[in-house]
């Protein structure tokens, strides 16, 4: 971007849009942030309960989330992040098996002993091996070769199906490798972070800083079209009218973008690959009067559970942020076309709550303070072999139209940190700010694109922990 101020529209108020808007405004450009809903934050949106705010979809940070933490530092709120050790368990036939140490894996009764050893070796190998060529190998083939067909069918396949449904077969091994390495180096065990005041604190701070920089924020303003005007400037149409801008940054999911592009814009931009679809998610949030478990995450991959996992965020959050209640999220990934995605909230409660009681017999009806159901149709991109070549470009029209969405995040894990990484890549294409600093996740993008071998971590730094990717 030139040094002269430009008018820039940022479409979408999730973490990608907020990051792009912040960096562009810091460069002195006039930013208009347009969000279709009544809140900023994307999947970080929130609701009120008993005088406090809670996220509709659970969130946490990892110590390795450097790009996100640097954004919080820019906002002046990084010191508000606090950290706690967390644990993971696997539910099988009514029992809970911790999977946090090598000894836990050796005791993991659902697998035969030899299969436990092979799963452990899979984890060690996944942390040592380069990612070269893994974009063109399926996760199924890679894990079956390393862990064996029996361990894959018993252990890995149910968790892959929980994430991608019947489309897990084509997911590249590079996606799984990245998940292995996201927490690499945490030899003292798993640790997660949350922020005082919840993610609303982050969103409110973004809004305050953006307005202080002279940016305009339009809520409840759904974009109806994106095109070029008669002078070749970008044209954004909403229900309230049309506005022309020097540049537009789009952070909406690719299927939505395809529906918004006008004929003049389409003629000048490259074709977007529309084969990257998305899984949606249903979250059933429960406020409980007593805890369910000491684990942050309990995987429930067996088919008799209507949800894929039980996430007790109150093992991470302080009582100052949640009160004395305990907060549990039941989560289920589904495609938005799946009939189960559209069932009523009452039907979900009628099915999911008894199933939760079967899993945790100590839970009684009087222990449930309240339940809330939330859905999101575009959450996890469904990846295919050769996904690196299917990633949309950051620049759709030179100097005018840019893209920063989750279809481009691959192979980085889809998260707020991954979205910040992608926002920084798009901003660098625009000439704003330095190129993103390499990290365990962002480095894998460059390495995979160039098919270069990443330097291996020192074996001494490897944690002796089982290879459980919390998919």
N, C-alpha and C positions, 0 to 999 in steps of 0.2 A: 504494500500500500504506500502511496505517496505521503509526504509529510503534511500536505494540505488536508484539513478536516473533510471527512466524507460522511454521508448519511448511510448508516448500515442497519438493516433490519435483521434481527436474530429471531428465527421462528422456533418456538418451543422453549419452555422455561424449566426444563430439567437441569441436571447438573452440567451437561454439555453446553446447553444454551446459556446458563448462568456464567460458566467459566469463559466462554467466548465473549459474552457481553462485557464481562469485567475487564478482560485483557484489551479488548477493542476500545472501550471507554477510557482506559488508562492511557491509551495512545493519543487521546484527544479527539476521537471521532464521535459523531452524534449517533447514539445507539437507541433504537426502538426495539424493545423486547416484547414479542407478541406471544401470548399463551392462551390456549383455547379454554382452559378450565379456570376455576375461581382461585386456584392456588398455584404458586411456583413450586418447583421441587420434583416434578415427574413422579417416579416411584418413591420419592421421599416425602410425598404429601402426608398430611396428618389430620387428626380429628381430636376433638376435646372430650374428655371424660373426667368427671368429678374435679373440675378445675385444673386439670393438667392436659397436656397434649401428648399424643402417641402416634407413632408412624403406622400407616395402614399396612405397610409391608416392612418386614424386619430388616434392619441394617446394622452393620458393624464395620469397624476398620481393622486393618492389620498393621503391625509395625512396618511392614514392607511397602505400605501404600504411600510412598514418598511423594508422588505428584499431587495426590489429594491433600496430604498434610501440608505441602508447600502452598497450596491455594488457601488453606485455613490460616496459614501463617500470614499470607498477604492480607487476609481479612482481619487479622489481629486476634484470632480466637483459637489458635493451635493449642495454647496452654489450657484451654478448657476441655481438651480430650483427656480421658482417663483410661487406664488399662487394667485388665484383670485376666488371670489364667482361666481358661475354659477347657471343657472336655467334651468328647464325642462318644456316643454309644450306638450299638447296633441291636435292634429288637428282633428276636427270632423265637417263634413259638412260645411267646409269653415271658421270655427271659431277656434281660438286658446285658449285653456284653460290651464293656468298655474297650475302646480301640485307640489307645493313646500312647502306648509304649510297646517295645518289642515283646515284653513279657505278656502284655495283653493279647497280642496276636498269637503267641504260642499257646495261650489258654482258650483260644476262640473255638469253642466246641462245634459250631455249625460246619466247620471245615475239617476234613481229615488232616492229620498232622503234616503229611507231606505237602498238602495244598497250602497249609499255613506258611510253611517254609517258602514255597514258591511265590505266594503273595508278598511276603516280606522281601524276597529277592527282587520282585517286580518294583517295589518301592525304592529300594536301593539303586537299582539299575536306572529307574526313571529320573533319579536325582543326579546320576553321574553322566548319563548319555547325552550327546548332542541332540538337538531337535532336527538335524538335517534329514530331509526326506520324509518326515513324519506327516507332512500335509498330504502326502499321496499314499498313506497307509491307513486303513480304518482302525479305529480304536478296538473293534472286535478282534481283528486279526492280530494286532499288536499285543493286547492283553491275553488273548488265548495262547499265543506263542510263549509268552513269558510266564503266565500263571498256570497254564494248562486248561484244557477245555472244561474239565469238571469244576475247577475253581471259578472260571469265568462264568459258567452257567449259574453257579450257586451264589456267587458273591458280587461280581461286577455287573452282570447283565441286569439284575433287578434295579440297580441304582441308575444305570443308563436309561432303562425304560422309564423310570420315574422322572427323569429329566426331559427326555425326547420322545416318549411314547414309542410308537411303532416305527419312528424314523431314526432310531439310534444306529442302524446298520451302517450308514454312510458317514458318520461323524469321524473326522480325521483324528489320528492319534496325537497330532500336534495340540489339539484342544485339551486332551487329557494330560499330556506332558506339561502344559502350562499350569494346570491345576496342581500337579505334583510339586512344581517348583515355586508356587506363589508363597508358600510358607518356608521355603528352603532356608536353612541356617538357624532356625529357631530351636536350637539344641536343648533349651531348657523347658520345652513344652509349648503347647499352643497358648497364644495370648491374643486377645481381641480388645478393641477400643470402642468407646462410646463418647459422646460429648455432653457436657452439662447443658441442660435445657433441651436435649434431644435434637433431632435434625431440623426442627423448626428454628432453632437458634442459628443454624447455618443459613437457612433460607432467608430468614429475616435480616441477617447481617448482609447477605448478598444484596437484598433489595435496598437496604439503607445506604450501602456504599455506592450502588449503581445510581441511585437518585442523587446522591451527593456529587457524583461525577457528571450530572446533567442528563442522565439517561431517562428515557420514557418507558414505563412498564404498562402494558395493556393486558389486563386479565379479562377472562370471559370473552375473548376475541378469537374465534376459530378462523383459521385461514381457509379460504374457499378456492383460491387459485394463485399460481405463481407464473408470471410470464414476463415478456419484455414490452415496454411501451413504444410509442412511435419514434422516440429518440434513442431507443436501444437501452434505456435504463431498466433496471429490474422493477417489476410491478407486482405488488402484493395486494390481493383482493380479500376483504373480509366482509362480514354482514353489514358493516358500517360504511363501506366504500372501498376505494382503491387508492394506494399511495405508491409513489415512485421513490426508489432509493438508488444510491450509487452502487451498493453491494447488498447481497443477501447471504446470510449463513443459515442453512436449514439443518435442524437437529431432530427432525421427525423421523419415525421409522420408515424404511424404504417403501413398503406397500402403500403407506399414506402419501408419500412424496409422489409416487407414480400417478396417483389420482389427481394431484394438484397442478401438475405441470401443464402449461398452456402450449399451443401449437408453435408460436414463435420461439419460445425457449427450447422446446423439444428439438427443433430443427438445428439449433446451434450446439447443443450439448451431446455428449456421448450417451449411448443407450445405457440405462441402469440395468444391471442384472437383477431380474425379478425372481430368481430361483431361491434366493435367501428368504425363507419364510420365518415366522416366529412362533414359539410356544407362548401361550398365555399362562396366567397363574390365578388360582383362587386361594385366598388366605382367610382362614377362620381364626379370629383373634379372641382369646378368652382372658378375662380378668378373674383370677382365682384368689381365694382367701388363704390358701396354703400351697406350698410348692408341689409340683409333680415329681421332679427329679433334680438331681444335682448337676446334670449334664446340660450344657448349652444346646446341644443338638443330639437328637435321637433319630437315627434313620429307621424308617418303617417300610422296607421295600416289599414285604410279603403282600400278595394280592388281596388278602382279606382285610387289609387296611385301606380305607377310602382316601387317606392322605399319604403323602410321601415322607413326611418328616414332622417331628415335634420339636419346635425351637422355643426353649424357655429363656427369653431374653432377660428375665429378672435375675438370672445367674450372672449377668454382666452389668446391668444397670444399677445405679445407686437408688436408695429409697427416696432421695431428694428429687429424683426425676420421675418416679413411678408411684410414690406413696408406699404403704405397707402391702399393697396387693402384689400378686405374682402374675406375670404377663407371659402368655403362651401363644405361639402362632402354629396353627396346623396348615400345612401348605400342600398344594396339588398343582403340578404343571399339566396343562391341557391346551390343545389347540383351540382357538376361538370358535372353530366350526364344530367342535365336539359337543354333542347334545348335553353333556354333563356341565359344560361351561355356562349354560344358560338356565340351569334349574334354579328354582326360587331359593332365597335365603333360608326359608323355613324347611325346605327339603334337605338342604345341606346340614342344618342343625339336627334334624331328625335322624340323619344317617351318621354324621361324623361324631356327635357327642356320645352316643352309646358305644361307638367303636373305641373312642378314647377311654371310656370307662372300662371297657373290656381289657384294654391294654394296661390301664392303671386302676385296678379294682378299689384302691383306697379313695378314689375321687367320688364324692357324693354330690348330688344335685345342689345341696345347700352350700357347697364350696364354690359354686360358680356365681360370681358377682354379675357378670354380663358377657355377652358374645356379640361380635360384629363380623360381618362378611364383606370382603373386598375382592374385586377382580381387576385384572389388567390384561388386555389382549395381546400386547406386544412386549415381551419380557426377554426371552432367551432366543437368539437367532438359532435356527436349525441348520447346522453346518453340513457341507458336503465335501467329498474328496476334491482336492485342489482348490480349497476355499480361498487361499491367498490370491489366486487369479480372479476370483469372483468378487473380491472386495471393491466396492465402488470407489472412484477417485475422490480426493478431497476437493479438487477444483473442477466444477462442472462447466463453467464458462470462464475463460481466463479474465481475471480481474473483476468479475462480477458476481458469480454464483458459486457458493462453496457448500460443502456437505460435511457434517460431523455427527454420525449416528452409530448405533450399536452394530450395524452390519459391517462397519469398518473396524470395530474394536478387535476382532479376531486376529491373532490367537490369544490375545490378552483375555483374562477372565472378565466376563460381563459383570461390572460393579461400578460404583461411583468412581473408584480409582481408575478403572479401565476407561471410563468415559472422559475423565480428565486427560488421560494420556492421548486419547483420540482428539479431543478439543485442541490440545497443544500441537498435535500434528497438523490439523487443519489451519490453525493460526499461523504456524510456521510457513505453510504454503501461501498464506496471505501476506507474509512478510512482517508478521507481528510477533515480537518477542523472540527470544533465542529458540533454537531447535530444542525439542524436548530432551531433557537429560536422560541418558540410558538408565534403565532399571531392569530388574529381573524379568519384568513383563514386556516393557517397551523394547528391550534388546532382542527379544525373540521375534518381534515383527521384522526388524531389519535383517536378522540372521536368516529367517525363513524366506524372506523376499529374495535375498541374494544367494540362498542355499549355501550359506557359510556355516562352518562349524563353530558353535559357541565354545569359549574356553570352559573347561570343566572346573567345578568347584573342588576345593581341596577335600579329600576324604575325611580329614580330621574335623571339618566343619559340619559334617553331615549328622543330622539327628538320627538316633536309633529309634525311629518311630515307624509304625506300619504304614503301608501305602494305601491310605483311605482318602480318596478324593470325595469331598462332601458334595456330591452332585445332586 
